[in-house]
Amino acid sequence: MKEIKESNIIYVLCPINLKTGGTELLHQLVSELNRKGKKAYICYDREQEDFNVCEEFKKYINEYKILTEIDDVADNLIIVPETLTIRLNKFSKLQKSVWWMSVDNYFRHQDVLFTLKHYGMKQASHLFVKKIIGREKHLTIRDLKEVPFHFVQSYYAHDYLGKLGFNTIFLSDYINEFFYGID
């Protein structure tokens, strides 16, 4: 397995205006990297600054970047969630990685038949239209085998990707403090 070079900057790509456990986890990763002395930024999947950062996530970050501010140099690393692998096409020099928080979400964002079977006609139709009018090439599992680093947080993802020939690195996740008080 390849080794991750000591990175100058680590960019963690995140969808905008979406508050989920996954997007919170991306912010927590940036917070933990910075706490350990790395230079890491949450990087919103946006080319213009016409959005608001979720209030609940501001505690994890001091500043953020947008997609067009990523410095595409070999000493930097980008971590994208499995739902945003299409963005890896934008970069040619930096180290690339995918964080597989949900294997199913990858397929839901890529595969029309998977989406039809699991989420219904409305979502499948929406995905089909996006694929037809889209200008960027979606990355297939075969394409993603060229990405050197794959992080997982579950044995399901580790097992699934392992059967496809991927080497994975485990990242643990956090439980929001909100859940600590639940009986």
PyMOL commands that place a pseudoatom at each C-alpha (Angstrom):
pseudoatom trace, name=CA, resn=MET, resi=1, chain=A, elem=C, hetatm=0, pos=[0.000, 0.000, 0.000]
pseudoatom trace, name=CA, resn=LYS, resi=2, chain=A, elem=C, hetatm=0, pos=[1.188, 3.524, -0.762]
pseudoatom trace, name=CA, resn=GLU, resi=3, chain=A, elem=C, hetatm=0, pos=[1.988, 5.859, 2.097]
pseudoatom trace, name=CA, resn=ILE, resi=4, chain=A, elem=C, hetatm=0, pos=[0.441, 9.251, 2.583]
pseudoatom trace, name=CA, resn=LYS, resi=5, chain=A, elem=C, hetatm=0, pos=[3.144, 11.888, 2.212]
pseudoatom trace, name=CA, resn=GLU, resi=6, chain=A, elem=C, hetatm=0, pos=[3.410, 14.492, 4.918]
pseudoatom trace, name=CA, resn=SER, resi=7, chain=A, elem=C, hetatm=0, pos=[0.858, 16.985, 3.646]
pseudoatom trace, name=CA, resn=ASN, resi=8, chain=A, elem=C, hetatm=0, pos=[1.198, 20.737, 3.758]
pseudoatom trace, name=CA, resn=ILE, resi=9, chain=A, elem=C, hetatm=0, pos=[-2.574, 21.199, 3.648]
pseudoatom trace, name=CA, resn=ILE, resi=10, chain=A, elem=C, hetatm=0, pos=[-5.373, 18.689, 4.045]
pseudoatom trace, name=CA, resn=TYR, resi=11, chain=A, elem=C, hetatm=0, pos=[-8.668, 19.617, 2.402]
pseudoatom trace, name=CA, resn=VAL, resi=12, chain=A, elem=C, hetatm=0, pos=[-11.773, 17.725, 3.502]
pseudoatom trace, name=CA, resn=LEU, resi=13, chain=A, elem=C, hetatm=0, pos=[-14.506, 18.210, 0.914]
pseudoatom trace, name=CA, resn=CYS, resi=14, chain=A, elem=C, hetatm=0, pos=[-18.045, 18.637, 2.233]
pseudoatom trace, name=CA, resn=PRO, resi=15, chain=A, elem=C, hetatm=0, pos=[-21.451, 19.217, 0.617]
pseudoatom trace, name=CA, resn=ILE, resi=16, chain=A, elem=C, hetatm=0, pos=[-22.976, 22.590, 1.443]
pseudoatom trace, name=CA, resn=ASN, resi=17, chain=A, elem=C, hetatm=0, pos=[-26.251, 23.268, 3.248]
pseudoatom trace, name=CA, resn=LEU, resi=18, chain=A, elem=C, hetatm=0, pos=[-26.552, 19.678, 4.413]
pseudoatom trace, name=CA, resn=LYS, resi=19, chain=A, elem=C, hetatm=0, pos=[-26.703, 18.745, 8.085]
pseudoatom trace, name=CA, resn=THR, resi=20, chain=A, elem=C, hetatm=0, pos=[-26.214, 14.998, 8.511]
pseudoatom trace, name=CA, resn=GLY, resi=21, chain=A, elem=C, hetatm=0, pos=[-24.102, 12.707, 10.640]
pseudoatom trace, name=CA, resn=GLY, resi=22, chain=A, elem=C, hetatm=0, pos=[-21.727, 12.382, 7.690]
pseudoatom trace, name=CA, resn=THR, resi=23, chain=A, elem=C, hetatm=0, pos=[-21.239, 16.108, 7.170]
pseudoatom trace, name=CA, resn=GLU, resi=24, chain=A, elem=C, hetatm=0, pos=[-20.729, 16.566, 10.900]
pseudoatom trace, name=CA, resn=LEU, resi=25, chain=A, elem=C, hetatm=0, pos=[-18.143, 13.784, 10.817]
pseudoatom trace, name=CA, resn=LEU, resi=26, chain=A, elem=C, hetatm=0, pos=[-16.245, 15.609, 8.052]
pseudoatom trace, name=CA, resn=HIS, resi=27, chain=A, elem=C, hetatm=0, pos=[-16.117, 18.726, 10.234]
pseudoatom trace, name=CA, resn=GLN, resi=28, chain=A, elem=C, hetatm=0, pos=[-14.995, 16.671, 13.244]
pseudoatom trace, name=CA, resn=LEU, resi=29, chain=A, elem=C, hetatm=0, pos=[-12.144, 15.211, 11.190]
pseudoatom trace, name=CA, resn=VAL, resi=30, chain=A, elem=C, hetatm=0, pos=[-10.907, 18.706, 10.313]
pseudoatom trace, name=CA, resn=SER, resi=31, chain=A, elem=C, hetatm=0, pos=[-11.133, 19.737, 13.957]
pseudoatom trace, name=CA, resn=GLU, resi=32, chain=A, elem=C, hetatm=0, pos=[-9.159, 16.682, 15.094]
pseudoatom trace, name=CA, resn=LEU, resi=33, chain=A, elem=C, hetatm=0, pos=[-6.484, 17.140, 12.405]
pseudoatom trace, name=CA, resn=ASN, resi=34, chain=A, elem=C, hetatm=0, pos=[-6.013, 20.775, 13.411]
pseudoatom trace, name=CA, resn=ARG, resi=35, chain=A, elem=C, hetatm=0, pos=[-5.909, 19.797, 17.086]
pseudoatom trace, name=CA, resn=LYS, resi=36, chain=A, elem=C, hetatm=0, pos=[-3.061, 17.399, 16.232]
pseudoatom trace, name=CA, resn=GLY, resi=37, chain=A, elem=C, hetatm=0, pos=[-1.078, 20.194, 14.571]
pseudoatom trace, name=CA, resn=LYS, resi=38, chain=A, elem=C, hetatm=0, pos=[-1.993, 19.577, 10.934]
pseudoatom trace, name=CA, resn=LYS, resi=39, chain=A, elem=C, hetatm=0, pos=[-3.161, 22.347, 8.629]
pseudoatom trace, name=CA, resn=ALA, resi=40, chain=A, elem=C, hetatm=0, pos=[-6.634, 21.168, 7.603]
pseudoatom trace, name=CA, resn=TYR, resi=41, chain=A, elem=C, hetatm=0, pos=[-9.651, 22.919, 6.151]
pseudoatom trace, name=CA, resn=ILE, resi=42, chain=A, elem=C, hetatm=0, pos=[-13.204, 21.931, 5.558]
pseudoatom trace, name=CA, resn=CYS, resi=43, chain=A, elem=C, hetatm=0, pos=[-13.707, 22.727, 1.907]
pseudoatom trace, name=CA, resn=TYR, resi=44, chain=A, elem=C, hetatm=0, pos=[-17.255, 23.261, 0.756]
pseudoatom trace, name=CA, resn=ASP, resi=45, chain=A, elem=C, hetatm=0, pos=[-18.332, 21.861, -2.586]
pseudoatom trace, name=CA, resn=ARG, resi=46, chain=A, elem=C, hetatm=0, pos=[-19.058, 25.270, -3.967]
pseudoatom trace, name=CA, resn=GLU, resi=47, chain=A, elem=C, hetatm=0, pos=[-17.357, 27.555, -6.433]
pseudoatom trace, name=CA, resn=GLN, resi=48, chain=A, elem=C, hetatm=0, pos=[-18.834, 30.787, -5.035]
pseudoatom trace, name=CA, resn=GLU, resi=49, chain=A, elem=C, hetatm=0, pos=[-19.446, 31.952, -1.490]
pseudoatom trace, name=CA, resn=ASP, resi=50, chain=A, elem=C, hetatm=0, pos=[-23.234, 32.251, -1.549]
pseudoatom trace, name=CA, resn=PHE, resi=51, chain=A, elem=C, hetatm=0, pos=[-24.141, 29.942, 1.325]
pseudoatom trace, name=CA, resn=ASN, resi=52, chain=A, elem=C, hetatm=0, pos=[-24.111, 29.774, 5.100]
pseudoatom trace, name=CA, resn=VAL, resi=53, chain=A, elem=C, hetatm=0, pos=[-22.128, 27.327, 7.213]
pseudoatom trace, name=CA, resn=CYS, resi=54, chain=A, elem=C, hetatm=0, pos=[-24.445, 25.221, 9.407]
pseudoatom trace, name=CA, resn=GLU, resi=55, chain=A, elem=C, hetatm=0, pos=[-24.497, 26.840, 12.826]
pseudoatom trace, name=CA, resn=GLU, resi=56, chain=A, elem=C, hetatm=0, pos=[-23.904, 23.493, 14.580]
pseudoatom trace, name=CA, resn=PHE, resi=57, chain=A, elem=C, hetatm=0, pos=[-20.677, 22.928, 12.638]
pseudoatom trace, name=CA, resn=LYS, resi=58, chain=A, elem=C, hetatm=0, pos=[-19.032, 26.274, 13.416]
pseudoatom trace, name=CA, resn=LYS, resi=59, chain=A, elem=C, hetatm=0, pos=[-17.646, 24.863, 16.680]
pseudoatom trace, name=CA, resn=TYR, resi=60, chain=A, elem=C, hetatm=0, pos=[-15.403, 22.520, 14.667]
pseudoatom trace, name=CA, resn=ILE, resi=61, chain=A, elem=C, hetatm=0, pos=[-13.786, 25.029, 12.313]
pseudoatom trace, name=CA, resn=ASN, resi=62, chain=A, elem=C, hetatm=0, pos=[-12.205, 28.467, 12.489]
pseudoatom trace, name=CA, resn=GLU, resi=63, chain=A, elem=C, hetatm=0, pos=[-12.162, 29.016, 8.763]
pseudoatom trace, name=CA, resn=TYR, resi=64, chain=A, elem=C, hetatm=0, pos=[-13.091, 27.178, 5.606]
pseudoatom trace, name=CA, resn=LYS, resi=65, chain=A, elem=C, hetatm=0, pos=[-12.292, 27.046, 1.912]
pseudoatom trace, name=CA, resn=ILE, resi=66, chain=A, elem=C, hetatm=0, pos=[-14.404, 26.594, -1.188]
pseudoatom trace, name=CA, resn=LEU, resi=67, chain=A, elem=C, hetatm=0, pos=[-13.675, 24.285, -4.111]
pseudoatom trace, name=CA, resn=THR, resi=68, chain=A, elem=C, hetatm=0, pos=[-11.893, 26.915, -6.214]
pseudoatom trace, name=CA, resn=GLU, resi=69, chain=A, elem=C, hetatm=0, pos=[-9.476, 27.709, -3.348]
pseudoatom trace, name=CA, resn=ILE, resi=70, chain=A, elem=C, hetatm=0, pos=[-7.900, 24.254, -3.251]
pseudoatom trace, name=CA, resn=ASP, resi=71, chain=A, elem=C, hetatm=0, pos=[-4.201, 24.481, -4.050]
pseudoatom trace, name=CA, resn=ASP, resi=72, chain=A, elem=C, hetatm=0, pos=[-3.597, 21.591, -6.492]
pseudoatom trace, name=CA, resn=VAL, resi=73, chain=A, elem=C, hetatm=0, pos=[0.003, 20.725, -5.557]
pseudoatom trace, name=CA, resn=ALA, resi=74, chain=A, elem=C, hetatm=0, pos=[1.623, 17.357, -4.820]
pseudoatom trace, name=CA, resn=ASP, resi=75, chain=A, elem=C, hetatm=0, pos=[2.223, 18.111, -1.140]
pseudoatom trace, name=CA, resn=ASN, resi=76, chain=A, elem=C, hetatm=0, pos=[-1.471, 18.630, -0.399]
pseudoatom trace, name=CA, resn=LEU, resi=77, chain=A, elem=C, hetatm=0, pos=[-4.112, 15.983, 0.284]
pseudoatom trace, name=CA, resn=ILE, resi=78, chain=A, elem=C, hetatm=0, pos=[-7.829, 15.996, -0.463]
pseudoatom trace, name=CA, resn=ILE, resi=79, chain=A, elem=C, hetatm=0, pos=[-10.275, 13.729, 1.333]
pseudoatom trace, name=CA, resn=VAL, resi=80, chain=A, elem=C, hetatm=0, pos=[-13.655, 13.435, -0.369]
pseudoatom trace, name=CA, resn=PRO, resi=81, chain=A, elem=C, hetatm=0, pos=[-16.697, 11.583, 0.927]
pseudoatom trace, name=CA, resn=GLU, resi=82, chain=A, elem=C, hetatm=0, pos=[-17.916, 8.758, -1.297]
pseudoatom trace, name=CA, resn=THR, resi=83, chain=A, elem=C, hetatm=0, pos=[-20.770, 10.946, -2.533]
pseudoatom trace, name=CA, resn=LEU, resi=84, chain=A, elem=C, hetatm=0, pos=[-18.399, 13.556, -4.021]
pseudoatom trace, name=CA, resn=THR, resi=85, chain=A, elem=C, hetatm=0, pos=[-15.877, 11.372, -5.855]
pseudoatom trace, name=CA, resn=ILE, resi=86, chain=A, elem=C, hetatm=0, pos=[-16.764, 13.208, -9.072]
pseudoatom trace, name=CA, resn=ARG, resi=87, chain=A, elem=C, hetatm=0, pos=[-14.795, 16.207, -7.740]
pseudoatom trace, name=CA, resn=LEU, resi=88, chain=A, elem=C, hetatm=0, pos=[-11.527, 14.248, -7.871]
pseudoatom trace, name=CA, resn=ASN, resi=89, chain=A, elem=C, hetatm=0, pos=[-11.553, 14.902, -11.637]
pseudoatom trace, name=CA, resn=LYS, resi=90, chain=A, elem=C, hetatm=0, pos=[-10.788, 18.573, -10.953]
pseudoatom trace, name=CA, resn=PHE, resi=91, chain=A, elem=C, hetatm=0, pos=[-7.313, 17.880, -9.595]
pseudoatom trace, name=CA, resn=SER, resi=92, chain=A, elem=C, hetatm=0, pos=[-4.196, 16.449, -11.208]
pseudoatom trace, name=CA, resn=LYS, resi=93, chain=A, elem=C, hetatm=0, pos=[-1.384, 16.963, -8.712]
pseudoatom trace, name=CA, resn=LEU, resi=94, chain=A, elem=C, hetatm=0, pos=[-2.560, 16.659, -5.122]
pseudoatom trace, name=CA, resn=GLN, resi=95, chain=A, elem=C, hetatm=0, pos=[-2.824, 13.386, -3.213]
pseudoatom trace, name=CA, resn=LYS, resi=96, chain=A, elem=C, hetatm=0, pos=[-6.349, 11.985, -3.450]
pseudoatom trace, name=CA, resn=SER, resi=97, chain=A, elem=C, hetatm=0, pos=[-8.388, 9.926, -1.031]
pseudoatom trace, name=CA, resn=VAL, resi=98, chain=A, elem=C, hetatm=0, pos=[-11.976, 8.798, -0.488]
pseudoatom trace, name=CA, resn=TRP, resi=99, chain=A, elem=C, hetatm=0, pos=[-13.672, 8.414, 2.881]
pseudoatom trace, name=CA, resn=TRP, resi=100, chain=A, elem=C, hetatm=0, pos=[-16.302, 5.689, 2.544]
pseudoatom trace, name=CA, resn=MET, resi=101, chain=A, elem=C, hetatm=0, pos=[-18.801, 6.616, 5.226]
pseudoatom trace, name=CA, resn=SER, resi=102, chain=A, elem=C, hetatm=0, pos=[-21.525, 4.733, 3.335]
pseudoatom trace, name=CA, resn=VAL, resi=103, chain=A, elem=C, hetatm=0, pos=[-20.953, 2.356, 0.435]
pseudoatom trace, name=CA, resn=ASP, resi=104, chain=A, elem=C, hetatm=0, pos=[-24.682, 2.482, -0.351]
pseudoatom trace, name=CA, resn=ASN, resi=105, chain=A, elem=C, hetatm=0, pos=[-24.589, 6.282, -0.645]
pseudoatom trace, name=CA, resn=TYR, resi=106, chain=A, elem=C, hetatm=0, pos=[-21.842, 5.989, -3.254]
pseudoatom trace, name=CA, resn=PHE, resi=107, chain=A, elem=C, hetatm=0, pos=[-24.038, 3.767, -5.417]
pseudoatom trace, name=CA, resn=ARG, resi=108, chain=A, elem=C, hetatm=0, pos=[-27.098, 5.905, -4.777]
pseudoatom trace, name=CA, resn=HIS, resi=109, chain=A, elem=C, hetatm=0, pos=[-25.211, 8.885, -6.200]
pseudoatom trace, name=CA, resn=GLN, resi=110, chain=A, elem=C, hetatm=0, pos=[-23.777, 6.961, -9.160]
pseudoatom trace, name=CA, resn=ASP, resi=111, chain=A, elem=C, hetatm=0, pos=[-25.985, 4.116, -10.287]
pseudoatom trace, name=CA, resn=VAL, resi=112, chain=A, elem=C, hetatm=0, pos=[-29.475, 4.645, -11.727]
pseudoatom trace, name=CA, resn=LEU, resi=113, chain=A, elem=C, hetatm=0, pos=[-30.519, 0.979, -11.357]
pseudoatom trace, name=CA, resn=PHE, resi=114, chain=A, elem=C, hetatm=0, pos=[-29.330, 0.818, -7.727]
pseudoatom trace, name=CA, resn=THR, resi=115, chain=A, elem=C, hetatm=0, pos=[-31.224, 4.013, -6.987]
pseudoatom trace, name=CA, resn=LEU, resi=116, chain=A, elem=C, hetatm=0, pos=[-34.373, 2.711, -8.705]
pseudoatom trace, name=CA, resn=LYS, resi=117, chain=A, elem=C, hetatm=0, pos=[-34.281, -0.531, -6.713]
pseudoatom trace, name=CA, resn=HIS, resi=118, chain=A, elem=C, hetatm=0, pos=[-33.614, 1.070, -3.319]
pseudoatom trace, name=CA, resn=TYR, resi=119, chain=A, elem=C, hetatm=0, pos=[-35.063, 4.582, -3.551]
pseudoatom trace, name=CA, resn=GLY, resi=120, chain=A, elem=C, hetatm=0, pos=[-37.761, 4.533, -6.238]
pseudoatom trace, name=CA, resn=MET, resi=121, chain=A, elem=C, hetatm=0, pos=[-38.552, 6.034, -9.615]
pseudoatom trace, name=CA, resn=LYS, resi=122, chain=A, elem=C, hetatm=0, pos=[-38.494, 9.693, -8.575]
pseudoatom trace, name=CA, resn=GLN, resi=123, chain=A, elem=C, hetatm=0, pos=[-34.903, 9.607, -7.264]
pseudoatom trace, name=CA, resn=ALA, resi=124, chain=A, elem=C, hetatm=0, pos=[-33.744, 7.356, -10.145]
pseudoatom trace, name=CA, resn=SER, resi=125, chain=A, elem=C, hetatm=0, pos=[-35.247, 9.744, -12.707]
pseudoatom trace, name=CA, resn=HIS, resi=126, chain=A, elem=C, hetatm=0, pos=[-33.548, 12.697, -11.033]
pseudoatom trace, name=CA, resn=LEU, resi=127, chain=A, elem=C, hetatm=0, pos=[-30.186, 10.886, -11.109]
pseudoatom trace, name=CA, resn=PHE, resi=128, chain=A, elem=C, hetatm=0, pos=[-30.689, 9.828, -14.745]
pseudoatom trace, name=CA, resn=VAL, resi=129, chain=A, elem=C, hetatm=0, pos=[-31.341, 13.436, -15.822]
pseudoatom trace, name=CA, resn=LYS, resi=130, chain=A, elem=C, hetatm=0, pos=[-28.295, 14.646, -13.867]
pseudoatom trace, name=CA, resn=LYS, resi=131, chain=A, elem=C, hetatm=0, pos=[-26.118, 12.046, -15.617]
pseudoatom trace, name=CA, resn=ILE, resi=132, chain=A, elem=C, hetatm=0, pos=[-27.397, 12.998, -19.093]
pseudoatom trace, name=CA, resn=ILE, resi=133, chain=A, elem=C, hetatm=0, pos=[-26.934, 16.747, -18.684]
pseudoatom trace, name=CA, resn=GLY, resi=134, chain=A, elem=C, hetatm=0, pos=[-23.864, 16.489, -16.458]
pseudoatom trace, name=CA, resn=ARG, resi=135, chain=A, elem=C, hetatm=0, pos=[-20.572, 17.675, -17.826]
pseudoatom trace, name=CA, resn=GLU, resi=136, chain=A, elem=C, hetatm=0, pos=[-18.303, 15.794, -15.478]
pseudoatom trace, name=CA, resn=LYS, resi=137, chain=A, elem=C, hetatm=0, pos=[-17.472, 12.117, -15.727]
pseudoatom trace, name=CA, resn=HIS, resi=138, chain=A, elem=C, hetatm=0, pos=[-18.542, 10.101, -12.697]
pseudoatom trace, name=CA, resn=LEU, resi=139, chain=A, elem=C, hetatm=0, pos=[-15.870, 7.866, -11.236]
pseudoatom trace, name=CA, resn=THR, resi=140, chain=A, elem=C, hetatm=0, pos=[-16.634, 4.170, -11.412]
pseudoatom trace, name=CA, resn=ILE, resi=141, chain=A, elem=C, hetatm=0, pos=[-15.311, 1.585, -8.983]
pseudoatom trace, name=CA, resn=ARG, resi=142, chain=A, elem=C, hetatm=0, pos=[-12.627, 0.821, -11.583]
pseudoatom trace, name=CA, resn=ASP, resi=143, chain=A, elem=C, hetatm=0, pos=[-11.678, 4.521, -11.721]
pseudoatom trace, name=CA, resn=LEU, resi=144, chain=A, elem=C, hetatm=0, pos=[-11.542, 4.698, -7.933]
pseudoatom trace, name=CA, resn=LYS, resi=145, chain=A, elem=C, hetatm=0, pos=[-9.002, 1.879, -7.793]
pseudoatom trace, name=CA, resn=GLU, resi=146, chain=A, elem=C, hetatm=0, pos=[-6.546, 4.466, -9.150]
pseudoatom trace, name=CA, resn=VAL, resi=147, chain=A, elem=C, hetatm=0, pos=[-7.133, 6.640, -6.067]
pseudoatom trace, name=CA, resn=PRO, resi=148, chain=A, elem=C, hetatm=0, pos=[-4.357, 5.625, -3.664]
pseudoatom trace, name=CA, resn=PHE, resi=149, chain=A, elem=C, hetatm=0, pos=[-6.059, 6.090, -0.282]
pseudoatom trace, name=CA, resn=HIS, resi=150, chain=A, elem=C, hetatm=0, pos=[-9.428, 4.804, 0.898]
pseudoatom trace, name=CA, resn=PHE, resi=151, chain=A, elem=C, hetatm=0, pos=[-10.640, 5.439, 4.432]
pseudoatom trace, name=CA, resn=VAL, resi=152, chain=A, elem=C, hetatm=0, pos=[-13.498, 3.507, 6.038]
pseudoatom trace, name=CA, resn=GLN, resi=153, chain=A, elem=C, hetatm=0, pos=[-15.302, 3.743, 9.344]
pseudoatom trace, name=CA, resn=SER, resi=154, chain=A, elem=C, hetatm=0, pos=[-17.124, 0.415, 9.303]
pseudoatom trace, name=CA, resn=TYR, resi=155, chain=A, elem=C, hetatm=0, pos=[-16.310, -3.238, 8.856]
pseudoatom trace, name=CA, resn=TYR, resi=156, chain=A, elem=C, hetatm=0, pos=[-19.072, -3.383, 6.252]
pseudoatom trace, name=CA, resn=ALA, resi=157, chain=A, elem=C, hetatm=0, pos=[-17.240, -0.852, 4.051]
pseudoatom trace, name=CA, resn=HIS, resi=158, chain=A, elem=C, hetatm=0, pos=[-13.881, -2.509, 4.783]
pseudoatom trace, name=CA, resn=ASP, resi=159, chain=A, elem=C, hetatm=0, pos=[-15.232, -5.937, 3.800]
pseudoatom trace, name=CA, resn=TYR, resi=160, chain=A, elem=C, hetatm=0, pos=[-17.132, -4.695, 0.746]
pseudoatom trace, name=CA, resn=LEU, resi=161, chain=A, elem=C, hetatm=0, pos=[-14.232, -2.702, -0.655]
pseudoatom trace, name=CA, resn=GLY, resi=162, chain=A, elem=C, hetatm=0, pos=[-11.745, -5.442, 0.241]
pseudoatom trace, name=CA, resn=LYS, resi=163, chain=A, elem=C, hetatm=0, pos=[-13.709, -7.882, -1.923]
pseudoatom trace, name=CA, resn=LEU, resi=164, chain=A, elem=C, hetatm=0, pos=[-13.324, -5.394, -4.781]
pseudoatom trace, name=CA, resn=GLY, resi=165, chain=A, elem=C, hetatm=0, pos=[-9.556, -5.236, -4.295]
pseudoatom trace, name=CA, resn=PHE, resi=166, chain=A, elem=C, hetatm=0, pos=[-9.246, -1.968, -2.332]
pseudoatom trace, name=CA, resn=ASN, resi=167, chain=A, elem=C, hetatm=0, pos=[-6.823, -1.509, 0.550]
pseudoatom trace, name=CA, resn=THR, resi=168, chain=A, elem=C, hetatm=0, pos=[-8.510, 0.504, 3.265]
pseudoatom trace, name=CA, resn=ILE, resi=169, chain=A, elem=C, hetatm=0, pos=[-7.462, 2.518, 6.298]
pseudoatom trace, name=CA, resn=PHE, resi=170, chain=A, elem=C, hetatm=0, pos=[-9.797, 2.743, 9.302]
pseudoatom trace, name=CA, resn=LEU, resi=171, chain=A, elem=C, hetatm=0, pos=[-10.850, 6.122, 10.675]
pseudoatom trace, name=CA, resn=SER, resi=172, chain=A, elem=C, hetatm=0, pos=[-12.998, 6.102, 13.774]
pseudoatom trace, name=CA, resn=ASP, resi=173, chain=A, elem=C, hetatm=0, pos=[-15.934, 8.417, 14.187]
pseudoatom trace, name=CA, resn=TYR, resi=174, chain=A, elem=C, hetatm=0, pos=[-17.521, 10.345, 16.984]
pseudoatom trace, name=CA, resn=ILE, resi=175, chain=A, elem=C, hetatm=0, pos=[-20.914, 10.365, 18.602]
pseudoatom trace, name=CA, resn=ASN, resi=176, chain=A, elem=C, hetatm=0, pos=[-22.400, 13.813, 18.986]
pseudoatom trace, name=CA, resn=GLU, resi=177, chain=A, elem=C, hetatm=0, pos=[-22.696, 14.902, 22.632]
pseudoatom trace, name=CA, resn=PHE, resi=178, chain=A, elem=C, hetatm=0, pos=[-26.442, 15.239, 22.048]
pseudoatom trace, name=CA, resn=PHE, resi=179, chain=A, elem=C, hetatm=0, pos=[-26.761, 11.457, 22.286]
pseudoatom trace, name=CA, resn=TYR, resi=180, chain=A, elem=C, hetatm=0, pos=[-24.926, 11.104, 25.606]
pseudoatom trace, name=CA, resn=GLY, resi=181, chain=A, elem=C, hetatm=0, pos=[-27.975, 12.130, 27.645]
pseudoatom trace, name=CA, resn=ILE, resi=182, chain=A, elem=C, hetatm=0, pos=[-30.377, 9.650, 26.039]
pseudoatom trace, name=CA, resn=ASP, resi=183, chain=A, elem=C, hetatm=0, pos=[-31.576, 6.813, 28.299]
for i in range(1, 183): cmd.bond("trace and resi %d" % i, "trace and resi %d" % (i + 1))
show_as sticks, trace
zoom trace
